[in-house]
């Protein structure tokens, strides 16, 4: 029984086959590209809102702590910072709910339409 080393051409074919998957026609579809860019813009917009809120809170704590440290009601120990912090958490949940709703209503429908168009 003879053992032969693979030739350079055979090794090159194997590595090329592993490195380059077959092209997916769905990726070139303009409707798919439009969907991807719309989802990306929406996600970045929500991210920017959340970052602005969190950084605004942190910067307020750093440079104007007395503003958040004021008493909400005279004689009560709760400060303004507590409802503001709770509001940040509520905003986070609201933004997640908005994203999930939009994904389930708009994006899933468009994905279904693109899949049906690709299956034809």
C-alpha positions in Angstrom: 0.0 0.0 0.0 1.4 3.3 -1.1 1.0 6.5 0.9 1.0 9.6 -1.2 1.1 13.2 -0.1 -1.7 15.4 -1.4 -0.6 17.6 -4.3 -0.5 21.3 -4.0 -3.4 21.7 -6.5 -5.6 19.3 -4.5 -4.8 21.1 -1.2 -5.6 24.5 -2.9 -8.9 23.3 -4.1 -9.9 22.0 -0.7 -8.9 25.2 1.1 -10.7 27.3 -1.5 -13.8 25.2 -1.1 -13.6 25.7 2.7 -12.8 29.4 2.5 -15.5 30.5 0.0 -19.0 29.3 0.7 -21.4 29.3 -2.2 -22.9 32.8 -2.9 -26.3 33.3 -1.3 -28.6 35.1 -3.7 -30.7 36.4 -0.8 -27.8 38.6 0.3 -27.8 40.4 -3.0 -31.6 41.0 -2.9 -32.3 44.8 -2.7 -35.3 44.2 -0.4 -33.1 42.2 2.0 -30.4 44.9 2.0 -33.1 47.6 2.6 -34.4 45.5 5.6 -30.9 45.1 7.0 -30.2 48.9 6.8 -33.6 49.8 8.3 -33.1 47.4 11.2 -29.6 48.8 11.7 -30.7 52.4 11.7 -33.6 51.7 14.1 -31.3 49.7 16.5 -28.7 52.5 16.5 -31.4 55.1 17.1 -32.6 53.2 20.2 -29.0 52.7 21.3 -28.3 56.5 21.0 -31.3 57.3 23.1 -30.3 54.9 25.8 -26.7 56.1 25.8 -27.8 59.7 26.0 -30.0 59.0 29.0 -27.4 57.0 30.9 -24.5 59.4 30.1 -26.8 62.3 31.0 -27.5 60.7 34.4 -23.9 60.0 35.1 -22.7 63.4 34.0 -25.4 65.0 36.2 -24.2 62.9 39.1 -20.6 64.0 38.4 -21.1 67.7 37.8 -24.4 68.6 39.4 -25.0 66.1 42.2 -27.0 68.6 44.3 -29.6 68.6 41.5 -30.3 64.9 41.9 -29.8 65.1 45.7 -32.6 67.6 46.4 -35.4 66.3 48.4 -38.5 65.4 46.4 -40.8 66.5 49.3 -39.7 68.6 52.2 -39.3 66.4 55.3 -39.1 63.2 53.3 -35.9 61.3 52.7 -36.5 60.5 49.0 -34.4 62.6 46.7 -35.1 63.6 43.0 -32.4 61.1 41.9 -34.5 58.1 42.9 -37.5 58.7 40.5 -35.0 59.7 37.8 -33.1 56.5 38.3 -36.4 54.5 38.2 -37.4 56.4 35.1 -34.2 55.3 33.4 -35.1 51.6 34.1 -38.6 52.2 32.9 -37.2 53.8 29.7 -35.0 50.8 29.1 -38.0 48.5 29.3 -40.0 50.8 27.1 -37.3 50.8 24.4 -37.0 47.1 24.5 -40.8 46.8 24.2 -40.7 49.2 21.2 -38.0 47.2 19.6 -39.8 43.8 20.1 -43.1 45.2 18.8 -41.5 46.7 15.7 -39.6 43.4 15.1 -42.7 41.3 15.5 -44.9 43.5 13.4 -42.8 45.2 10.7 -39.5 43.3 10.3 -40.9 39.7 10.6 -43.5 40.5 7.9 -40.8 41.9 5.6 -38.6 38.8 6.3 -41.5 36.6 5.4 -42.1 38.5 2.2 -38.5 38.2 1.2 -38.4 34.5 1.9 -41.5 34.0 -0.2 -40.0 36.0 -3.0 -36.8 34.0 -2.8 -38.6 30.6 -2.8 -40.3 31.5 -6.1 
